[in-house]
Amino acid sequence: MLDDTPRKLLRVIAQFRYHFRRMPNLPELRRLSGRRPAEINKGFKILVAENYITWSPSQPIETAVIIEGWKRCSV
């Protein structure tokens, strides 16, 4: 189960990608999520570890690729 920040970032990037056909950059993520850049980077690392997205921390945020754009149900 995802914490609040990674869950919010996943929803923001999934909906942004669907609506604008591109990934948001860091200033857009900061504005849309209300999180600081350090929290966004930490959230992205958690999403990578949980296999929701693919992204290399040495690359810009907008190079991330969504694998699964919704929260998994815990049974």
N, CA, C, O and CB atoms as a CASP TS submission, in Angstrom:
PFRMAT TS
TARGET T0000
AUTHOR 0000-0000-0000
METHOD Language model
MODEL 1
PARENT N/A
ATOM      1  N   MET     1       0.845  -1.175   0.000  1.00  0.00           N
ATOM      2  CA  MET     1       0.000   0.000   0.000  1.00  0.00           C
ATOM      3  C   MET     1       0.891   1.240   0.000  1.00  0.00           C
ATOM      4  O   MET     1       1.883   1.308   0.726  1.00  0.00           O
ATOM      5  CB  MET     1      -0.962  -0.003   1.220  1.00  0.00           C
ATOM      6  N   LEU     2       0.527   2.199  -0.812  1.00  0.00           N
ATOM      7  CA  LEU     2       1.323   3.413  -0.946  1.00  0.00           C
ATOM      8  C   LEU     2       0.975   4.440   0.125  1.00  0.00           C
ATOM      9  O   LEU     2      -0.170   4.542   0.564  1.00  0.00           O
ATOM     10  CB  LEU     2       1.125   4.016  -2.324  1.00  0.00           C
ATOM     11  N   ASP     3       1.984   5.194   0.532  1.00  0.00           N
ATOM     12  CA  ASP     3       1.759   6.319   1.432  1.00  0.00           C
ATOM     13  C   ASP     3       1.084   7.447   0.659  1.00  0.00           C
ATOM     14  O   ASP     3       0.853   7.333  -0.545  1.00  0.00           O
ATOM     15  CB  ASP     3       3.095   6.803   2.067  1.00  0.00           C
ATOM     16  N   ASP     4       0.775   8.523   1.350  1.00  0.00           N
ATOM     17  CA  ASP     4       0.022   9.622   0.761  1.00  0.00           C
ATOM     18  C   ASP     4       0.738  10.280  -0.418  1.00  0.00           C
ATOM     19  O   ASP     4       0.133  10.468  -1.473  1.00  0.00           O
ATOM     20  CB  ASP     4      -0.264  10.654   1.812  1.00  0.00           C
ATOM     21  N   THR     5       2.013  10.633  -0.258  1.00  0.00           N
ATOM     22  CA  THR     5       2.724  11.353  -1.322  1.00  0.00           C
ATOM     23  C   THR     5       2.881  10.516  -2.587  1.00  0.00           C
ATOM     24  O   THR     5       2.528  10.999  -3.663  1.00  0.00           O
ATOM     25  CB  THR     5       4.093  11.789  -0.831  1.00  0.00           C
ATOM     26  N   PRO     6       3.395   9.277  -2.516  1.00  0.00           N
ATOM     27  CA  PRO     6       3.492   8.493  -3.752  1.00  0.00           C
ATOM     28  C   PRO     6       2.131   8.232  -4.406  1.00  0.00           C
ATOM     29  O   PRO     6       2.017   8.242  -5.631  1.00  0.00           O
ATOM     30  CB  PRO     6       4.173   7.171  -3.464  1.00  0.00           C
ATOM     31  N   ARG     7       1.109   8.000  -3.591  1.00  0.00           N
ATOM     32  CA  ARG     7      -0.237   7.760  -4.128  1.00  0.00           C
ATOM     33  C   ARG     7      -0.749   8.988  -4.865  1.00  0.00           C
ATOM     34  O   ARG     7      -1.312   8.877  -5.954  1.00  0.00           O
ATOM     35  CB  ARG     7      -1.213   7.377  -3.000  1.00  0.00           C
ATOM     36  N   LYS     8      -0.552  10.168  -4.265  1.00  0.00           N
ATOM     37  CA  LYS     8      -0.991  11.409  -4.899  1.00  0.00           C
ATOM     38  C   LYS     8      -0.210  11.662  -6.188  1.00  0.00           C
ATOM     39  O   LYS     8      -0.791  12.052  -7.201  1.00  0.00           O
ATOM     40  CB  LYS     8      -0.823  12.594  -3.932  1.00  0.00           C
ATOM     41  N   LEU     9       1.104  11.440  -6.152  1.00  0.00           N
ATOM     42  CA  LEU     9       1.917  11.634  -7.353  1.00  0.00           C
ATOM     43  C   LEU     9       1.487  10.686  -8.469  1.00  0.00           C
ATOM     44  O   LEU     9       1.444  11.083  -9.633  1.00  0.00           O
ATOM     45  CB  LEU     9       3.402  11.426  -7.032  1.00  0.00           C
ATOM     46  N   LEU    10       1.170   9.449  -8.130  1.00  0.00           N
ATOM     47  CA  LEU    10       0.723   8.488  -9.133  1.00  0.00           C
ATOM     48  C   LEU    10      -0.568   8.958  -9.789  1.00  0.00           C
ATOM     49  O   LEU    10      -0.707   8.880 -11.009  1.00  0.00           O
ATOM     50  CB  LEU    10       0.526   7.103  -8.502  1.00  0.00           C
ATOM     51  N   ARG    11      -1.503   9.441  -9.000  1.00  0.00           N
ATOM     52  CA  ARG    11      -2.764   9.939  -9.560  1.00  0.00           C
ATOM     53  C   ARG    11      -2.524  11.174 -10.423  1.00  0.00           C
ATOM     54  O   ARG    11      -3.106  11.299 -11.501  1.00  0.00           O
ATOM     55  CB  ARG    11      -3.763  10.266  -8.434  1.00  0.00           C
ATOM     56  N   VAL    12      -1.670  12.089  -9.957  1.00  0.00           N
ATOM     57  CA  VAL    12      -1.394  13.312 -10.716  1.00  0.00           C
ATOM     58  C   VAL    12      -0.751  12.973 -12.055  1.00  0.00           C
ATOM     59  O   VAL    12      -1.192  13.470 -13.091  1.00  0.00           O
ATOM     60  CB  VAL    12      -0.481  14.258  -9.911  1.00  0.00           C
ATOM     61  N   ILE    13       0.289  12.131 -12.050  1.00  0.00           N
ATOM     62  CA  ILE    13       0.975  11.853 -13.315  1.00  0.00           C
ATOM     63  C   ILE    13       0.095  11.032 -14.263  1.00  0.00           C
ATOM     64  O   ILE    13       0.156  11.227 -15.477  1.00  0.00           O
ATOM     65  CB  ILE    13       2.293  11.112 -13.050  1.00  0.00           C
ATOM     66  N   ALA    14      -0.715  10.124 -13.732  1.00  0.00           N
ATOM     67  CA  ALA    14      -1.597   9.327 -14.589  1.00  0.00           C
ATOM     68  C   ALA    14      -2.651  10.213 -15.253  1.00  0.00           C
ATOM     69  O   ALA    14      -2.906  10.081 -16.449  1.00  0.00           O
ATOM     70  CB  ALA    14      -2.279   8.211 -13.773  1.00  0.00           C
ATOM     71  N   GLN    15      -3.257  11.105 -14.490  1.00  0.00           N
ATOM     72  CA  GLN    15      -4.285  11.971 -15.058  1.00  0.00           C
ATOM     73  C   GLN    15      -3.685  13.040 -15.961  1.00  0.00           C
ATOM     74  O   GLN    15      -4.274  13.391 -16.984  1.00  0.00           O
ATOM     75  CB  GLN    15      -5.092  12.624 -13.950  1.00  0.00           C
ATOM     76  N   PHE    16      -2.521  13.560 -15.591  1.00  0.00           N
ATOM     77  CA  PHE    16      -1.845  14.557 -16.419  1.00  0.00           C
ATOM     78  C   PHE    16      -1.466  13.931 -17.756  1.00  0.00           C
ATOM     79  O   PHE    16      -1.671  14.542 -18.805  1.00  0.00           O
ATOM     80  CB  PHE    16      -0.587  15.117 -15.701  1.00  0.00           C
ATOM     81  N   ARG    17      -0.917  12.722 -17.730  1.00  0.00           N
ATOM     82  CA  ARG    17      -0.514  12.023 -18.958  1.00  0.00           C
ATOM     83  C   ARG    17      -1.716  11.765 -19.849  1.00  0.00           C
ATOM     84  O   ARG    17      -1.628  11.929 -21.066  1.00  0.00           O
ATOM     85  CB  ARG    17       0.188  10.695 -18.624  1.00  0.00           C
ATOM     86  N   TYR    18      -2.831  11.368 -19.268  1.00  0.00           N
ATOM     87  CA  TYR    18      -4.044  11.107 -20.037  1.00  0.00           C
ATOM     88  C   TYR    18      -4.573  12.392 -20.668  1.00  0.00           C
ATOM     89  O   TYR    18      -4.978  12.395 -21.831  1.00  0.00           O
ATOM     90  CB  TYR    18      -5.119  10.474 -19.144  1.00  0.00           C
ATOM     91  N   HIS    19      -4.570  13.478 -19.905  1.00  0.00           N
ATOM     92  CA  HIS    19      -5.158  14.732 -20.377  1.00  0.00           C
ATOM     93  C   HIS    19      -4.265  15.468 -21.374  1.00  0.00           C
ATOM     94  O   HIS    19      -4.748  15.927 -22.409  1.00  0.00           O
ATOM     95  CB  HIS    19      -5.448  15.632 -19.202  1.00  0.00           C
ATOM     96  N   PHE    20      -2.972  15.586 -21.078  1.00  0.00           N
ATOM     97  CA  PHE    20      -2.066  16.396 -21.893  1.00  0.00           C
ATOM     98  C   PHE    20      -1.166  15.578 -22.821  1.00  0.00           C
ATOM     99  O   PHE    20      -0.432  16.156 -23.622  1.00  0.00           O
ATOM    100  CB  PHE    20      -1.211  17.236 -20.998  1.00  0.00           C
ATOM    101  N   ARG    21      -1.207  14.248 -22.730  1.00  0.00           N
ATOM    102  CA  ARG    21      -0.396  13.360 -23.578  1.00  0.00           C
ATOM    103  C   ARG    21       1.106  13.557 -23.396  1.00  0.00           C
ATOM    104  O   ARG    21       1.890  13.332 -24.318  1.00  0.00           O
ATOM    105  CB  ARG    21      -0.750  13.576 -25.028  1.00  0.00           C
ATOM    106  N   ARG    22       1.492  13.977 -22.204  1.00  0.00           N
ATOM    107  CA  ARG    22       2.904  14.109 -21.845  1.00  0.00           C
ATOM    108  C   ARG    22       3.010  14.026 -20.334  1.00  0.00           C
ATOM    109  O   ARG    22       2.016  14.149 -19.619  1.00  0.00           O
ATOM    110  CB  ARG    22       3.515  15.448 -22.381  1.00  0.00           C
ATOM    111  N   MET    23       4.227  13.815 -19.861  1.00  0.00           N
ATOM    112  CA  MET    23       4.452  13.753 -18.422  1.00  0.00           C
ATOM    113  C   MET    23       4.708  15.157 -17.881  1.00  0.00           C
ATOM    114  O   MET    23       5.312  15.979 -18.570  1.00  0.00           O
ATOM    115  CB  MET    23       5.639  12.815 -18.090  1.00  0.00           C
ATOM    116  N   PRO    24       4.263  15.443 -16.666  1.00  0.00           N
ATOM    117  CA  PRO    24       4.514  16.765 -16.077  1.00  0.00           C
ATOM    118  C   PRO    24       5.976  16.925 -15.680  1.00  0.00           C
ATOM    119  O   PRO    24       6.656  15.951 -15.357  1.00  0.00           O
ATOM    120  CB  PRO    24       3.614  16.986 -14.855  1.00  0.00           C
ATOM    121  N   ASN    25       6.446  18.169 -15.708  1.00  0.00           N
ATOM    122  CA  ASN    25       7.808  18.435 -15.240  1.00  0.00           C
ATOM    123  C   ASN    25       7.759  18.755 -13.744  1.00  0.00           C
ATOM    124  O   ASN    25       6.684  18.781 -13.144  1.00  0.00           O
ATOM    125  CB  ASN    25       8.464  19.612 -16.044  1.00  0.00           C
ATOM    126  N   LEU    26       8.912  18.993 -13.156  1.00  0.00           N
ATOM    127  CA  LEU    26       8.990  19.187 -11.702  1.00  0.00           C
ATOM    128  C   LEU    26       8.182  20.394 -11.216  1.00  0.00           C
ATOM    129  O   LEU    26       7.457  20.262 -10.230  1.00  0.00           O
ATOM    130  CB  LEU    26      10.439  19.351 -11.285  1.00  0.00           C
ATOM    131  N   PRO    27       8.273  21.580 -11.866  1.00  0.00           N
ATOM    132  CA  PRO    27       7.444  22.699 -11.394  1.00  0.00           C
ATOM    133  C   PRO    27       5.943  22.405 -11.471  1.00  0.00           C
ATOM    134  O   PRO    27       5.185  22.826 -10.597  1.00  0.00           O
ATOM    135  CB  PRO    27       7.754  23.944 -12.205  1.00  0.00           C
ATOM    136  N   GLU    28       5.513  21.689 -12.507  1.00  0.00           N
ATOM    137  CA  GLU    28       4.092  21.337 -12.613  1.00  0.00           C
ATOM    138  C   GLU    28       3.693  20.357 -11.516  1.00  0.00           C
ATOM    139  O   GLU    28       2.624  20.493 -10.921  1.00  0.00           O
ATOM    140  CB  GLU    28       3.787  20.734 -13.995  1.00  0.00           C
ATOM    141  N   LEU    29       4.543  19.377 -11.248  1.00  0.00           N
ATOM    142  CA  LEU    29       4.247  18.435 -10.160  1.00  0.00           C
ATOM    143  C   LEU    29       4.209  19.139  -8.814  1.00  0.00           C
ATOM    144  O   LEU    29       3.379  18.825  -7.961  1.00  0.00           O
ATOM    145  CB  LEU    29       5.285  17.311 -10.127  1.00  0.00           C
ATOM    146  N   ARG    30       5.107  20.088  -8.631  1.00  0.00           N
ATOM    147  CA  ARG    30       5.121  20.844  -7.371  1.00  0.00           C
ATOM    148  C   ARG    30       3.816  21.620  -7.199  1.00  0.00           C
ATOM    149  O   ARG    30       3.238  21.642  -6.112  1.00  0.00           O
ATOM    150  CB  ARG    30       6.330  21.813  -7.328  1.00  0.00           C
ATOM    151  N   ARG    31       3.361  22.252  -8.272  1.00  0.00           N
ATOM    152  CA  ARG    31       2.124  23.034  -8.219  1.00  0.00           C
ATOM    153  C   ARG    31       0.906  22.132  -8.024  1.00  0.00           C
ATOM    154  O   ARG    31       0.029  22.441  -7.218  1.00  0.00           O
ATOM    155  CB  ARG    31       1.963  23.862  -9.500  1.00  0.00           C
ATOM    156  N   LEU    32       0.849  21.030  -8.751  1.00  0.00           N
ATOM    157  CA  LEU    32      -0.327  20.168  -8.709  1.00  0.00           C
ATOM    158  C   LEU    32      -0.421  19.318  -7.442  1.00  0.00           C
ATOM    159  O   LEU    32      -1.520  19.028  -6.970  1.00  0.00           O
ATOM    160  CB  LEU    32      -0.329  19.273  -9.905  1.00  0.00           C
ATOM    161  N   SER    33       0.722  18.921  -6.895  1.00  0.00           N
ATOM    162  CA  SER    33       0.695  18.050  -5.718  1.00  0.00           C
ATOM    163  C   SER    33       0.844  18.805  -4.405  1.00  0.00           C
ATOM    164  O   SER    33       0.457  18.303  -3.350  1.00  0.00           O
ATOM    165  CB  SER    33       1.783  17.023  -5.822  1.00  0.00           C
ATOM    166  N   GLY    34       1.406  20.014  -4.465  1.00  0.00           N
ATOM    167  CA  GLY    34       1.643  20.762  -3.242  1.00  0.00           C
ATOM    168  C   GLY    34       2.823  20.235  -2.446  1.00  0.00           C
ATOM    169  O   GLY    34       2.973  20.562  -1.269  1.00  0.00           O
ATOM    170  N   ARG    35       3.663  19.423  -3.076  1.00  0.00           N
ATOM    171  CA  ARG    35       4.823  18.842  -2.405  1.00  0.00           C
ATOM    172  C   ARG    35       6.106  19.538  -2.850  1.00  0.00           C
ATOM    173  O   ARG    35       6.165  20.101  -3.944  1.00  0.00           O
ATOM    174  CB  ARG    35       4.910  17.332  -2.687  1.00  0.00           C
ATOM    175  N   ARG    36       7.136  19.498  -1.995  1.00  0.00           N
ATOM    176  CA  ARG    36       8.447  20.065  -2.332  1.00  0.00           C
ATOM    177  C   ARG    36       9.191  19.107  -3.261  1.00  0.00           C
ATOM    178  O   ARG    36       8.881  17.916  -3.299  1.00  0.00           O
ATOM    179  CB  ARG    36       9.285  20.340  -1.043  1.00  0.00           C
ATOM    180  N   PRO    37      10.175  19.619  -4.015  1.00  0.00           N
ATOM    181  CA  PRO    37      10.927  18.753  -4.934  1.00  0.00           C
ATOM    182  C   PRO    37      11.567  17.537  -4.263  1.00  0.00           C
ATOM    183  O   PRO    37      11.599  16.459  -4.855  1.00  0.00           O
ATOM    184  CB  PRO    37      11.997  19.554  -5.610  1.00  0.00           C
ATOM    185  N   ALA    38      12.073  17.689  -3.047  1.00  0.00           N
ATOM    186  CA  ALA    38      12.677  16.548  -2.349  1.00  0.00           C
ATOM    187  C   ALA    38      11.629  15.467  -2.071  1.00  0.00           C
ATOM    188  O   ALA    38      11.915  14.277  -2.199  1.00  0.00           O
ATOM    189  CB  ALA    38      13.332  17.009  -1.025  1.00  0.00           C
ATOM    190  N   GLU    39      10.418  15.878  -1.690  1.00  0.00           N
ATOM    191  CA  GLU    39       9.343  14.915  -1.442  1.00  0.00           C
ATOM    192  C   GLU    39       8.906  14.240  -2.739  1.00  0.00           C
ATOM    193  O   GLU    39       8.582  13.052  -2.746  1.00  0.00           O
ATOM    194  CB  GLU    39       8.142  15.610  -0.777  1.00  0.00           C
ATOM    195  N   ILE    40       8.897  14.999  -3.837  1.00  0.00           N
ATOM    196  CA  ILE    40       8.521  14.441  -5.137  1.00  0.00           C
ATOM    197  C   ILE    40       9.535  13.386  -5.564  1.00  0.00           C
ATOM    198  O   ILE    40       9.155  12.302  -6.007  1.00  0.00           O
ATOM    199  CB  ILE    40       8.421  15.558  -6.206  1.00  0.00           C
ATOM    200  N   ASN    41      10.819  13.696  -5.434  1.00  0.00           N
ATOM    201  CA  ASN    41      11.855  12.724  -5.792  1.00  0.00           C
ATOM    202  C   ASN    41      11.755  11.464  -4.935  1.00  0.00           C
ATOM    203  O   ASN    41      11.877  10.350  -5.443  1.00  0.00           O
ATOM    204  CB  ASN    41      13.247  13.349  -5.640  1.00  0.00           C
ATOM    205  N   LYS    42      11.533  11.643  -3.647  1.00  0.00           N
ATOM    206  CA  LYS    42      11.386  10.494  -2.748  1.00  0.00           C
ATOM    207  C   LYS    42      10.161   9.661  -3.141  1.00  0.00           C
ATOM    208  O   LYS    42      10.216   8.432  -3.151  1.00  0.00           O
ATOM    209  CB  LYS    42      11.264  10.968  -1.275  1.00  0.00           C
ATOM    210  N   GLY    43       9.062  10.338  -3.462  1.00  0.00           N
ATOM    211  CA  GLY    43       7.853   9.640  -3.898  1.00  0.00           C
ATOM    212  C   GLY    43       8.063   8.868  -5.187  1.00  0.00           C
ATOM    213  O   GLY    43       7.566   7.752  -5.338  1.00  0.00           O
ATOM    214  N   PHE    44       8.803   9.463  -6.121  1.00  0.00           N
ATOM    215  CA  PHE    44       9.093   8.775  -7.379  1.00  0.00           C
ATOM    216  C   PHE    44       9.956   7.542  -7.139  1.00  0.00           C
ATOM    217  O   PHE    44       9.759   6.513  -7.785  1.00  0.00           O
ATOM    218  CB  PHE    44       9.792   9.723  -8.361  1.00  0.00           C
ATOM    219  N   LYS    45      10.909   7.638  -6.217  1.00  0.00           N
ATOM    220  CA  LYS    45      11.753   6.479  -5.904  1.00  0.00           C
ATOM    221  C   LYS    45      10.921   5.346  -5.311  1.00  0.00           C
ATOM    222  O   LYS    45      11.177   4.174  -5.588  1.00  0.00           O
ATOM    223  CB  LYS    45      12.876   6.877  -4.929  1.00  0.00           C
ATOM    224  N   ILE    46       9.932   5.690  -4.501  1.00  0.00           N
ATOM    225  CA  ILE    46       9.032   4.677  -3.935  1.00  0.00           C
ATOM    226  C   ILE    46       8.193   4.043  -5.043  1.00  0.00           C
ATOM    227  O   ILE    46       8.001   2.827  -5.057  1.00  0.00           O
ATOM    228  CB  ILE    46       8.113   5.300  -2.851  1.00  0.00           C
ATOM    229  N   LEU    47       7.689   4.864  -5.975  1.00  0.00           N
ATOM    230  CA  LEU    47       6.899   4.340  -7.090  1.00  0.00           C
ATOM    231  C   LEU    47       7.732   3.401  -7.968  1.00  0.00           C
ATOM    232  O   LEU    47       7.217   2.402  -8.470  1.00  0.00           O
ATOM    233  CB  LEU    47       6.343   5.494  -7.935  1.00  0.00           C
ATOM    234  N   VAL    48       9.009   3.718  -8.151  1.00  0.00           N
ATOM    235  CA  VAL    48       9.904   2.835  -8.909  1.00  0.00           C
ATOM    236  C   VAL    48      10.106   1.527  -8.149  1.00  0.00           C
ATOM    237  O   VAL    48      10.048   0.450  -8.743  1.00  0.00           O
ATOM    238  CB  VAL    48      11.271   3.525  -9.172  1.00  0.00           C
ATOM    239  N   ALA    49      10.342   1.613  -6.845  1.00  0.00           N
ATOM    240  CA  ALA    49      10.569   0.413  -6.034  1.00  0.00           C
ATOM    241  C   ALA    49       9.343  -0.500  -6.017  1.00  0.00           C
ATOM    242  O   ALA    49       9.475  -1.723  -5.951  1.00  0.00           O
ATOM    243  CB  ALA    49      10.942   0.808  -4.604  1.00  0.00           C
ATOM    244  N   GLU    50       8.155   0.094  -6.076  1.00  0.00           N
ATOM    245  CA  GLU    50       6.910  -0.681  -6.062  1.00  0.00           C
ATOM    246  C   GLU    50       6.447  -1.068  -7.467  1.00  0.00           C
ATOM    247  O   GLU    50       5.376  -1.654  -7.622  1.00  0.00           O
ATOM    248  CB  GLU    50       5.816   0.110  -5.367  1.00  0.00           C
ATOM    249  N   ASN    51       7.243  -0.747  -8.493  1.00  0.00           N
ATOM    250  CA  ASN    51       6.959  -1.077  -9.899  1.00  0.00           C
ATOM    251  C   ASN    51       5.681  -0.438 -10.439  1.00  0.00           C
ATOM    252  O   ASN    51       4.959  -1.058 -11.220  1.00  0.00           O
ATOM    253  CB  ASN    51       6.860  -2.568 -10.054  1.00  0.00           C
ATOM    254  N   TYR    52       5.405   0.782 -10.033  1.00  0.00           N
ATOM    255  CA  TYR    52       4.311   1.540 -10.631  1.00  0.00           C
ATOM    256  C   TYR    52       4.809   2.343 -11.832  1.00  0.00           C
ATOM    257  O   TYR    52       4.054   2.581 -12.775  1.00  0.00           O
ATOM    258  CB  TYR    52       3.672   2.475  -9.590  1.00  0.00           C
ATOM    259  N   ILE    53       6.085   2.764 -11.801  1.00  0.00           N
ATOM    260  CA  ILE    53       6.681   3.526 -12.894  1.00  0.00           C
ATOM    261  C   ILE    53       8.102   3.024 -13.135  1.00  0.00           C
ATOM    262  O   ILE    53       8.690   2.341 -12.297  1.00  0.00           O
ATOM    263  CB  ILE    53       6.678   5.052 -12.579  1.00  0.00           C
ATOM    264  N   THR    54       8.640   3.382 -14.309  1.00  0.00           N
ATOM    265  CA  THR    54      10.073   3.204 -14.553  1.00  0.00           C
ATOM    266  C   THR    54      10.659   4.594 -14.684  1.00  0.00           C
ATOM    267  O   THR    54      10.102   5.453 -15.369  1.00  0.00           O
ATOM    268  CB  THR    54      10.358   2.326 -15.842  1.00  0.00           C
ATOM    269  N   TRP    55      11.782   4.811 -14.026  1.00  0.00           N
ATOM    270  CA  TRP    55      12.426   6.120 -14.022  1.00  0.00           C
ATOM    271  C   TRP    55      13.806   5.977 -13.419  1.00  0.00           C
ATOM    272  O   TRP    55      14.000   5.247 -12.447  1.00  0.00           O
ATOM    273  CB  TRP    55      11.585   7.163 -13.239  1.00  0.00           C
ATOM    274  N   SER    56      14.760   6.676 -14.000  1.00  0.00           N
ATOM    275  CA  SER    56      16.113   6.700 -13.459  1.00  0.00           C
ATOM    276  C   SER    56      16.303   8.014 -12.716  1.00  0.00           C
ATOM    277  O   SER    56      16.064   9.075 -13.293  1.00  0.00           O
ATOM    278  CB  SER    56      17.184   6.529 -14.587  1.00  0.00           C
ATOM    279  N   PRO    57      16.723   7.981 -11.457  1.00  0.00           N
ATOM    280  CA  PRO    57      16.889   9.220 -10.688  1.00  0.00           C
ATOM    281  C   PRO    57      17.870  10.213 -11.310  1.00  0.00           C
ATOM    282  O   PRO    57      17.837  11.398 -10.979  1.00  0.00           O
ATOM    283  CB  PRO    57      17.346   8.887  -9.303  1.00  0.00           C
ATOM    284  N   SER    58      18.739   9.748 -12.203  1.00  0.00           N
ATOM    285  CA  SER    58      19.673  10.663 -12.862  1.00  0.00           C
ATOM    286  C   SER    58      19.021  11.396 -14.030  1.00  0.00           C
ATOM    287  O   SER    58      19.617  12.317 -14.590  1.00  0.00           O
ATOM    288  CB  SER    58      20.898   9.900 -13.351  1.00  0.00           C
ATOM    289  N   GLN    59      17.808  11.001 -14.404  1.00  0.00           N
ATOM    290  CA  GLN    59      17.080  11.621 -15.511  1.00  0.00           C
ATOM    291  C   GLN    59      16.026  12.597 -14.977  1.00  0.00           C
ATOM    292  O   GLN    59      15.650  12.518 -13.808  1.00  0.00           O
ATOM    293  CB  GLN    59      16.414  10.539 -16.395  1.00  0.00           C
ATOM    294  N   PRO    60      15.544  13.519 -15.827  1.00  0.00           N
ATOM    295  CA  PRO    60      14.468  14.424 -15.396  1.00  0.00           C
ATOM    296  C   PRO    60      13.183  13.645 -15.073  1.00  0.00           C
ATOM    297  O   PRO    60      12.969  12.537 -15.564  1.00  0.00           O
ATOM    298  CB  PRO    60      14.186  15.480 -16.493  1.00  0.00           C
ATOM    299  N   ILE    61      12.351  14.247 -14.249  1.00  0.00           N
ATOM    300  CA  ILE    61      11.085  13.630 -13.824  1.00  0.00           C
ATOM    301  C   ILE    61      10.209  13.266 -15.026  1.00  0.00           C
ATOM    302  O   ILE    61       9.567  12.216 -15.028  1.00  0.00           O
ATOM    303  CB  ILE    61      10.317  14.580 -12.887  1.00  0.00           C
ATOM    304  N   GLU    62      10.182  14.120 -16.038  1.00  0.00           N
ATOM    305  CA  GLU    62       9.274  13.898 -17.166  1.00  0.00           C
ATOM    306  C   GLU    62       9.666  12.709 -18.043  1.00  0.00           C
ATOM    307  O   GLU    62       8.940  12.381 -18.981  1.00  0.00           O
ATOM    308  CB  GLU    62       9.215  15.135 -18.012  1.00  0.00           C
ATOM    309  N   THR    63      10.797  12.055 -17.760  1.00  0.00           N
ATOM    310  CA  THR    63      11.184  10.856 -18.513  1.00  0.00           C
ATOM    311  C   THR    63      10.596   9.585 -17.907  1.00  0.00           C
ATOM    312  O   THR    63      10.808   8.496 -18.441  1.00  0.00           O
ATOM    313  CB  THR    63      12.704  10.740 -18.572  1.00  0.00           C
ATOM    314  N   ALA    64       9.872   9.703 -16.821  1.00  0.00           N
ATOM    315  CA  ALA    64       9.260   8.531 -16.183  1.00  0.00           C
ATOM    316  C   ALA    64       8.199   7.932 -17.104  1.00  0.00           C
ATOM    317  O   ALA    64       7.555   8.642 -17.876  1.00  0.00           O
ATOM    318  CB  ALA    64       8.635   8.911 -14.812  1.00  0.00           C
ATOM    319  N   VAL    65       8.031   6.622 -17.009  1.00  0.00           N
ATOM    320  CA  VAL    65       7.026   5.904 -17.787  1.00  0.00           C
ATOM    321  C   VAL    65       6.117   5.174 -16.808  1.00  0.00           C
ATOM    322  O   VAL    65       6.591   4.449 -15.934  1.00  0.00           O
ATOM    323  CB  VAL    65       7.687   4.906 -18.804  1.00  0.00           C
ATOM    324  N   ILE    66       4.817   5.366 -16.956  1.00  0.00           N
ATOM    325  CA  ILE    66       3.839   4.730 -16.070  1.00  0.00           C
ATOM    326  C   ILE    66       3.654   3.272 -16.486  1.00  0.00           C
ATOM    327  O   ILE    66       3.357   2.984 -17.646  1.00  0.00           O
ATOM    328  CB  ILE    66       2.477   5.490 -16.104  1.00  0.00           C
ATOM    329  N   ILE    67       3.829   2.364 -15.543  1.00  0.00           N
ATOM    330  CA  ILE    67       3.573   0.943 -15.781  1.00  0.00           C
ATOM    331  C   ILE    67       2.141   0.620 -15.365  1.00  0.00           C
ATOM    332  O   ILE    67       1.397  -0.032 -16.097  1.00  0.00           O
ATOM    333  CB  ILE    67       4.591   0.049 -15.004  1.00  0.00           C
ATOM    334  N   GLU    68       1.776   1.085 -14.184  1.00  0.00           N
ATOM    335  CA  GLU    68       0.449   0.826 -13.631  1.00  0.00           C
ATOM    336  C   GLU    68      -0.049   2.122 -13.008  1.00  0.00           C
ATOM    337  O   GLU    68       0.522   2.597 -12.027  1.00  0.00           O
ATOM    338  CB  GLU    68       0.476  -0.342 -12.576  1.00  0.00           C
ATOM    339  N   GLY    69      -1.109   2.698 -13.567  1.00  0.00           N
ATOM    340  CA  GLY    69      -1.553   4.021 -13.154  1.00  0.00           C
ATOM    341  C   GLY    69      -2.641   4.046 -12.103  1.00  0.00           C
ATOM    342  O   GLY    69      -3.381   5.025 -12.012  1.00  0.00           O
ATOM    343  N   TRP    70      -2.758   3.009 -11.318  1.00  0.00           N
ATOM    344  CA  TRP    70      -3.755   2.993 -10.257  1.00  0.00           C
ATOM    345  C   TRP    70      -3.214   2.209  -9.073  1.00  0.00           C
ATOM    346  O   TRP    70      -2.299   1.396  -9.207  1.00  0.00           O
ATOM    347  CB  TRP    70      -5.088   2.386 -10.755  1.00  0.00           C
ATOM    348  N   LYS    71      -3.788   2.467  -7.934  1.00  0.00           N
ATOM    349  CA  LYS    71      -3.362   1.805  -6.699  1.00  0.00           C
ATOM    350  C   LYS    71      -3.827   0.354  -6.711  1.00  0.00           C
ATOM    351  O   LYS    71      -4.961   0.064  -7.093  1.00  0.00           O
ATOM    352  CB  LYS    71      -3.919   2.546  -5.452  1.00  0.00           C
ATOM    353  N   ARG    72      -2.957  -0.549  -6.296  1.00  0.00           N
ATOM    354  CA  ARG    72      -3.301  -1.968  -6.237  1.00  0.00           C
ATOM    355  C   ARG    72      -4.172  -2.246  -5.017  1.00  0.00           C
ATOM    356  O   ARG    72      -3.963  -1.667  -3.951  1.00  0.00           O
ATOM    357  CB  ARG    72      -2.027  -2.836  -6.198  1.00  0.00           C
ATOM    358  N   CYS    73      -5.126  -3.116  -5.176  1.00  0.00           N
ATOM    359  CA  CYS    73      -5.977  -3.517  -4.052  1.00  0.00           C
ATOM    360  C   CYS    73      -5.232  -4.533  -3.207  1.00  0.00           C
ATOM    361  O   CYS    73      -4.616  -5.459  -3.734  1.00  0.00           O
ATOM    362  CB  CYS    73      -7.330  -4.102  -4.548  1.00  0.00           C
ATOM    363  N   SER    74      -5.289  -4.361  -1.914  1.00  0.00           N
ATOM    364  CA  SER    74      -4.668  -5.338  -1.019  1.00  0.00           C
ATOM    365  C   SER    74      -5.740  -6.310  -0.551  1.00  0.00           C
ATOM    366  O   SER    74      -6.749  -5.914   0.031  1.00  0.00           O
ATOM    367  CB  SER    74      -3.975  -4.639   0.200  1.00  0.00           C
ATOM    368  N   VAL    75      -5.506  -7.566  -0.813  1.00  0.00           N
ATOM    369  CA  VAL    75      -6.501  -8.591  -0.482  1.00  0.00           C
ATOM    370  C   VAL    75      -6.077  -9.331   0.752  1.00  0.00           C
ATOM    371  O   VAL    75      -6.778 -10.238   1.199  1.00  0.00           O
ATOM    372  CB  VAL    75      -6.701  -9.570  -1.643  1.00  0.00           C
TER
END
